[in-house]
């Protein structure tokens, strides 16, 4: 019982710690190495990268490995397609020329989304706890003794 209530407390307290992030247009200083970025790919970039990444690339998202004036080196996490689909990658490194990028985005913390997700999470935990789905409810009533038709007789052993 104590372990169960401890788990509920941990779940309630950990929900607000989970943060939501969004890609926002890069403003100010250039992204630093290791930062999560998004690159909108232009038409020339779709043609150039089409053989390796597919022809319908809308945006490449991943961790910036290296950057110079002519290209970005990105460990790709996801490719967002023009049709709205998404391909998940596992950090494969891709070289993308700066001339193939139309917009640059940085990953930023979203306080509004985080607050909304925290409220939903706390509400879900409260509903579960209030409905006794965690085994915190009342015990079953004891069974009534049966009549003679449901009793069993066992022979005595000598």
Secondary structure, 3 states (H helix, E strand, C coil): CHHHHHHHHHHHHHHCCCCCEEEEECCCCCCCCCCEEEEEECHHHHHHHHHHHCCCEEEEEEEEEEECCCEEEEEEEEEEECCCCEEEEEEEEEEEEHHHEEEEEEEEECHHHHHHHHHHHHHHHHHHHHCCCCCCCCCCCCCCCCCHHHCCCCCCCC
